[in-house]
Amino acid sequence: MHDQQESVSRMQQSQRSRRVAIPRPENAGGGMFTRLSSVHVALVREGFEVLFWVVDTQRGDAPYNEFFRFTGKPKNSEAQAFARWCSEQHISAVFSFNSRHVQLAFKYIKSDSCLRICVANNVHFPGFYNTALGIWHSDALVSYPGPMEEQLSCLTRYYGVTIFVEDPYIKPPEIMATAREIEIDDKIRLIFVGRLEQTQKNISFLNQLYFKLECAGVHFHMDIVGDGPDRRLLSEIAGCQNVTMHGWLDALARDNLLAISDISLAPSFSEGFGVAIIEAAMSGVVPFCNDLPHKETLFGNTRYFISVDNVDAWTREITHLSENRDLLEQLKGQYRSDAISRFGSFDVFSGFYARVASARPPRPRSSAQRALRRLCGLIDYLPVAVKWRLLRLAYTNVDTAK
């Protein structure tokens, strides 16, 4: 009888060690869908069984049989239910992807049976803010390479959290055979892909750029793919003849649109990493972006990373390319080659996530680390504006905090 119990225990432990939970990929054509889909495929390829959790605000029904559903805002009762679900499903690792729902649940999940992995989705301060608030009960942190590495390394060192710096992988777009046979005119085609939101995506810039290009006499068409809470900010141009508001498209429809595009627009104040920008480049679309601090991490040629404070420079460069189609075609080929060579290694990516999911829980934390975690955990109870200022102060003074 004892031997049978030991056998069952070993079998459950073996099963547990290869079972992970991640957010359900949401097929809306955005960068997060690409990343989550890639993580899903990578983990399955490495022999893990993947279960999904979902937040009710996501669109559509889950195409998966087993998942945990959160409803509304994060609350302790659901966090505790999620922790029980992880135990019942023998989950060995949970990836949060900065979800406040899951990060709240981390404090109810026992780290000796399930690795709690916080995933930073941003290389700028907003990502640090979200990560700092969710790392108190994490065992490991996955972050992008970029300008926030130093701050996150400092944070994880103080809290006794293992940090993994991701080797990003972006799956080259799937383009239908007929995509490039679509009949189009000689207009230069601009495309924006992303959430229609002002605080980070800065979508109102599209209005400014549109009217500047019109005044400059540029023959262009602007495709806007996505939806969001600030869609109304584009009402000035939404009804214009040379603007198409597509809403959210599935990945294949988006890829086919990218296949006939020339320039992708990313005026964001802050980007997670820039997955949508890289996907566009892999389709041979020249990226025009805000002057992001991690631009060298994205591409070798950063000429078209221009501050959104200088809309005239955007207009001037787009006008130049519209008048020099040979140069435009040359750049499209260069960016495509650069993006695929930098971000097209799935073997490296899948191996990375296998290492993260198989990582051992960190050694027991010191009393000082535990005390610091409890103290910092009180930040959660402060008003948002105070939390923002406090963490911004920590972020900008990381050198003095060492």
Beta strands, then each sheet from edge to edge (+ up, - down):
strand 1: 19-23
strand 2: 49-55
strand 3: 67-70
strand 4: 93-95
strand 5: 115-119
strand 6: 140-143
strand 7: 162-165
strand 8: 188-193
strand 9: 220-225
strand 10: 243-247
strand 11: 263-266
strand 12: 286-289
sheet 1: 3+ 2+ 1+ 4+ 5+ 6+ 7+
sheet 2: 10+ 9+ 8+ 11+ 12+
end
